[in-house]
Amino acid sequence: MEESISGFKVRGAWDEVVEHGERITQALRQEDIEEQPEEIQEAFADWDEWRPKAHERLNTDVSEKTADQASVDEGEGEKVGKAASDDVKKAGEKLSESYKKMEDGDDEGAVERWQDSIGYVTRAADSAGRKALRTVENTVYRNVMTQLAPYYFDNALISANLQQPSRGGDDEELFVFEVNINDDDLKEAVSERLGEYEDTIDRWHVTTEKETDTVEAAEGVETPDQSGDDTQSTTN
């Protein structure tokens, strides 16, 4: 592993990339990252979801996850399940109510309904715009950006990028994976943890996806939750 101001970097095969992500994740857990404010916990969960896994592939799984995390967030209308067309219809109804209030001499009520109408129109435009942006982003990312730029992740906690610049001997796939912790104090603590791993862990057991569907169907029981700290290692 190489360490610099831009982060922690490894060059190697896919299992080395996966191990690098697991080590950093484990180091963050040991720094009680899951007990931090909600925003940081969510940022950590997003990273844990995005980081490369042993059973994944760069051009499919990581590509899809990168496109998803880079996409424009949902607007207020989308969050409550309202399509732009629904809000446009509602805006028309509020505008009709505004005219009726005006005819009845209720100027205050007319203004209130008119403001409601504007609110629905604005939310409809926001939803439609975000949907269009996501469509463009997804198309551009999948068809253009992955040809030019590394696969990347970026939030309040971590910035990371993954590249595949070359192949090694015997046509072995080689990757470059760089991860940076955006908080300097936390980055220093993670650096110390990673150093401890280098000194004390002889062999890192990369976590692999567990096949549980067949077991559950055969035995009629649910398997234990596999989330959390399941990293295993062998010490010197």
NUFIMAR-343739 format. One line per field, with one value per residue (C-alpha): residue number from 1; residue in three letters; x, y, z. Coordinates in steps of 0.2 Angstrom, whole numbers, plus 5000, padded with zeros to 4 digits. Example, Ala and Ser with C-alpha at 12.3 -4.5 7.8 and 13.67 -1.06 7.14 Angstrom:
BEGIN
lumdo: 1 / 2
mitor: ALA / SER
u: 5062 / 5068
v: 4978 / 4995
w: 5039 / 5036
***
This chain:
BEGIN
lumdo: 1 / 2 / 3 / 4 / 5 / 6 / 7 / 8 / 9 / 10 / 11 / 12 / 13 / 14 / 15 / 16 / 17 / 18 / 19 / 20 / 21 / 22 / 23 / 24 / 25 / 26 / 27 / 28 / 29 / 30 / 31 / 32 / 33 / 34 / 35 / 36 / 37 / 38 / 39 / 40 / 41 / 42 / 43 / 44 / 45 / 46 / 47 / 48 / 49 / 50 / 51 / 52 / 53 / 54 / 55 / 56 / 57 / 58 / 59 / 60 / 61 / 62 / 63 / 64 / 65 / 66 / 67 / 68 / 69 / 70 / 71 / 72 / 73 / 74 / 75 / 76 / 77 / 78 / 79 / 80 / 81 / 82 / 83 / 84 / 85 / 86 / 87 / 88 / 89 / 90 / 91 / 92 / 93 / 94 / 95 / 96 / 97 / 98 / 99 / 100 / 101 / 102 / 103 / 104 / 105 / 106 / 107 / 108 / 109 / 110 / 111 / 112 / 113 / 114 / 115 / 116 / 117 / 118 / 119 / 120 / 121 / 122 / 123 / 124 / 125 / 126 / 127 / 128 / 129 / 130 / 131 / 132 / 133 / 134 / 135 / 136 / 137 / 138 / 139 / 140 / 141 / 142 / 143 / 144 / 145 / 146 / 147 / 148 / 149 / 150 / 151 / 152 / 153 / 154 / 155 / 156 / 157 / 158 / 159 / 160 / 161 / 162 / 163 / 164 / 165 / 166 / 167 / 168 / 169 / 170 / 171 / 172 / 173 / 174 / 175 / 176 / 177 / 178 / 179 / 180 / 181 / 182 / 183 / 184 / 185 / 186 / 187 / 188 / 189 / 190 / 191 / 192 / 193 / 194 / 195 / 196 / 197 / 198 / 199 / 200 / 201 / 202 / 203 / 204 / 205 / 206 / 207 / 208 / 209 / 210 / 211 / 212 / 213 / 214 / 215 / 216 / 217 / 218 / 219 / 220 / 221 / 222 / 223 / 224 / 225 / 226 / 227 / 228 / 229 / 230 / 231 / 232 / 233 / 234 / 235 / 236
mitor: MET / GLU / GLU / SER / ILE / SER / GLY / PHE / LYS / VAL / ARG / GLY / ALA / TRP / ASP / GLU / VAL / VAL / GLU / HIS / GLY / GLU / ARG / ILE / THR / GLN / ALA / LEU / ARG / GLN / GLU / ASP / ILE / GLU / GLU / GLN / PRO / GLU / GLU / ILE / GLN / GLU / ALA / PHE / ALA / ASP / TRP / ASP / GLU / TRP / ARG / PRO / LYS / ALA / HIS / GLU / ARG / LEU / ASN / THR / ASP / VAL / SER / GLU / LYS / THR / ALA / ASP / GLN / ALA / SER / VAL / ASP / GLU / GLY / GLU / GLY / GLU / LYS / VAL / GLY / LYS / ALA / ALA / SER / ASP / ASP / VAL / LYS / LYS / ALA / GLY / GLU / LYS / LEU / SER / GLU / SER / TYR / LYS / LYS / MET / GLU / ASP / GLY / ASP / ASP / GLU / GLY / ALA / VAL / GLU / ARG / TRP / GLN / ASP / SER / ILE / GLY / TYR / VAL / THR / ARG / ALA / ALA / ASP / SER / ALA / GLY / ARG / LYS / ALA / LEU / ARG / THR / VAL / GLU / ASN / THR / VAL / TYR / ARG / ASN / VAL / MET / THR / GLN / LEU / ALA / PRO / TYR / TYR / PHE / ASP / ASN / ALA / LEU / ILE / SER / ALA / ASN / LEU / GLN / GLN / PRO / SER / ARG / GLY / GLY / ASP / ASP / GLU / GLU / LEU / PHE / VAL / PHE / GLU / VAL / ASN / ILE / ASN / ASP / ASP / ASP / LEU / LYS / GLU / ALA / VAL / SER / GLU / ARG / LEU / GLY / GLU / TYR / GLU / ASP / THR / ILE / ASP / ARG / TRP / HIS / VAL / THR / THR / GLU / LYS / GLU / THR / ASP / THR / VAL / GLU / ALA / ALA / GLU / GLY / VAL / GLU / THR / PRO / ASP / GLN / SER / GLY / ASP / ASP / THR / GLN / SER / THR / THR / ASN
u: 5000 / 5006 / 5001 / 5001 / 4991 / 4978 / 4975 / 4979 / 4983 / 4985 / 4990 / 4986 / 4974 / 4955 / 4957 / 4970 / 4958 / 4944 / 4956 / 4961 / 4942 / 4939 / 4954 / 4949 / 4931 / 4937 / 4948 / 4934 / 4923 / 4937 / 4936 / 4918 / 4912 / 4895 / 4892 / 4895 / 4881 / 4868 / 4875 / 4892 / 4884 / 4874 / 4890 / 4899 / 4885 / 4885 / 4904 / 4902 / 4889 / 4899 / 4917 / 4922 / 4917 / 4925 / 4910 / 4908 / 4916 / 4922 / 4912 / 4896 / 4893 / 4905 / 4900 / 4881 / 4884 / 4895 / 4881 / 4868 / 4878 / 4883 / 4865 / 4855 / 4845 / 4826 / 4817 / 4803 / 4789 / 4798 / 4802 / 4783 / 4779 / 4772 / 4775 / 4777 / 4760 / 4751 / 4758 / 4753 / 4735 / 4735 / 4741 / 4727 / 4715 / 4722 / 4722 / 4703 / 4700 / 4709 / 4698 / 4682 / 4688 / 4691 / 4673 / 4666 / 4676 / 4688 / 4704 / 4714 / 4708 / 4712 / 4730 / 4732 / 4726 / 4736 / 4752 / 4748 / 4746 / 4763 / 4771 / 4764 / 4770 / 4787 / 4788 / 4782 / 4796 / 4809 / 4804 / 4804 / 4820 / 4829 / 4822 / 4829 / 4845 / 4847 / 4843 / 4857 / 4869 / 4866 / 4868 / 4883 / 4892 / 4889 / 4893 / 4906 / 4914 / 4918 / 4929 / 4938 / 4938 / 4940 / 4926 / 4924 / 4915 / 4913 / 4904 / 4907 / 4917 / 4927 / 4933 / 4939 / 4943 / 4946 / 4955 / 4961 / 4976 / 4984 / 4986 / 5000 / 5009 / 4999 / 4985 / 4982 / 4970 / 4978 / 4969 / 4974 / 4962 / 4965 / 4954 / 4955 / 4947 / 4941 / 4943 / 4961 / 4960 / 4951 / 4962 / 4977 / 4968 / 4964 / 4982 / 4988 / 4975 / 4981 / 4999 / 4994 / 4986 / 5002 / 5012 / 5001 / 4990 / 4999 / 4984 / 4968 / 4953 / 4943 / 4924 / 4914 / 4896 / 4887 / 4874 / 4860 / 4844 / 4847 / 4850 / 4835 / 4824 / 4830 / 4830 / 4816 / 4825 / 4832 / 4851 / 4859 / 4862 / 4879 / 4881 / 4893 / 4911 / 4914 / 4932 / 4943 / 4962 / 4976 / 4989 / 5008
v: 5000 / 5018 / 5032 / 5050 / 5066 / 5060 / 5044 / 5026 / 5017 / 4999 / 4992 / 4974 / 4960 / 4961 / 4952 / 4965 / 4979 / 4970 / 4968 / 4986 / 4991 / 4979 / 4985 / 5003 / 4998 / 4988 / 5003 / 5015 / 5003 / 5002 / 5021 / 5019 / 5027 / 5019 / 5029 / 5046 / 5058 / 5051 / 5060 / 5051 / 5035 / 5036 / 5041 / 5026 / 5014 / 5021 / 5018 / 5000 / 4997 / 5004 / 4997 / 4982 / 4965 / 4948 / 4942 / 4958 / 4964 / 4981 / 4984 / 4978 / 4979 / 4993 / 5003 / 5001 / 5007 / 5021 / 5027 / 5026 / 5035 / 5049 / 5052 / 5067 / 5065 / 5064 / 5080 / 5083 / 5077 / 5061 / 5057 / 5057 / 5047 / 5061 / 5061 / 5077 / 5074 / 5072 / 5089 / 5098 / 5091 / 5097 / 5114 / 5116 / 5111 / 5124 / 5137 / 5134 / 5135 / 5152 / 5159 / 5153 / 5161 / 5177 / 5177 / 5174 / 5189 / 5179 / 5188 / 5180 / 5163 / 5166 / 5171 / 5156 / 5144 / 5153 / 5151 / 5132 / 5131 / 5139 / 5127 / 5112 / 5119 / 5121 / 5104 / 5096 / 5106 / 5100 / 5082 / 5082 / 5091 / 5079 / 5064 / 5071 / 5074 / 5057 / 5050 / 5060 / 5057 / 5038 / 5037 / 5049 / 5040 / 5022 / 5026 / 5039 / 5043 / 5025 / 5025 / 5041 / 5041 / 5029 / 5022 / 5034 / 5037 / 5053 / 5059 / 5068 / 5054 / 5046 / 5050 / 5035 / 5030 / 5013 / 5011 / 4997 / 5004 / 4988 / 4969 / 4960 / 4944 / 4930 / 4942 / 4945 / 4960 / 4974 / 4988 / 5004 / 5008 / 5024 / 5029 / 5045 / 5049 / 5067 / 5071 / 5074 / 5067 / 5052 / 5049 / 5049 / 5037 / 5025 / 5026 / 5020 / 5006 / 5001 / 5001 / 4989 / 4977 / 4977 / 4973 / 4960 / 4951 / 4938 / 4934 / 4944 / 4933 / 4942 / 4941 / 4932 / 4932 / 4918 / 4908 / 4906 / 4904 / 4885 / 4882 / 4892 / 4883 / 4866 / 4869 / 4881 / 4893 / 4910 / 4912 / 4925 / 4943 / 4943 / 4962 / 4971 / 4966 / 4949 / 4952 / 4938 / 4937 / 4927 / 4936 / 4933
w: 5000 / 4996 / 5007 / 5002 / 5004 / 4991 / 5001 / 5003 / 4986 / 4981 / 4964 / 4960 / 4956 / 4961 / 4977 / 4983 / 4978 / 4988 / 5003 / 5003 / 5004 / 5018 / 5028 / 5027 / 5031 / 5046 / 5052 / 5051 / 5061 / 5075 / 5075 / 5080 / 5064 / 5066 / 5082 / 5073 / 5069 / 5057 / 5041 / 5044 / 5047 / 5031 / 5022 / 5029 / 5024 / 5006 / 5006 / 5013 / 4999 / 4985 / 4989 / 4977 / 4983 / 4980 / 4969 / 4959 / 4942 / 4938 / 4921 / 4928 / 4947 / 4951 / 4935 / 4940 / 4958 / 4953 / 4941 / 4955 / 4968 / 4956 / 4951 / 4955 / 4972 / 4972 / 4973 / 4986 / 4975 / 4970 / 4989 / 4992 / 4976 / 4966 / 4947 / 4938 / 4929 / 4946 / 4952 / 4936 / 4938 / 4956 / 4951 / 4939 / 4953 / 4964 / 4951 / 4948 / 4966 / 4966 / 4953 / 4962 / 4978 / 4969 / 4961 / 4979 / 4985 / 4996 / 4990 / 5004 / 5000 / 4981 / 4985 / 4996 / 4982 / 4969 / 4980 / 4982 / 4963 / 4960 / 4973 / 4963 / 4947 / 4954 / 4962 / 4945 / 4936 / 4949 / 4947 / 4928 / 4928 / 4940 / 4930 / 4914 / 4922 / 4929 / 4911 / 4903 / 4918 / 4916 / 4898 / 4898 / 4912 / 4906 / 4888 / 4889 / 4906 / 4910 / 4894 / 4900 / 4919 / 4934 / 4943 / 4958 / 4974 / 4984 / 4999 / 5016 / 5023 / 5008 / 4991 / 4981 / 4963 / 4955 / 4938 / 4927 / 4918 / 4912 / 4912 / 4921 / 4915 / 4909 / 4905 / 4923 / 4926 / 4937 / 4945 / 4955 / 4970 / 4979 / 4995 / 5004 / 5021 / 5020 / 5038 / 5042 / 5060 / 5055 / 5041 / 5053 / 5064 / 5050 / 5044 / 5061 / 5060 / 5043 / 5049 / 5063 / 5051 / 5040 / 5056 / 5064 / 5051 / 5041 / 5030 / 5027 / 5024 / 5011 / 5014 / 5001 / 4997 / 5006 / 4997 / 5009 / 4998 / 4996 / 5015 / 5020 / 5008 / 5013 / 5032 / 5033 / 5044 / 5041 / 5042 / 5054 / 5048 / 5040 / 5041 / 5052 / 5057 / 5049 / 5044 / 5048 / 5049 / 5054 / 5065 / 5065
***
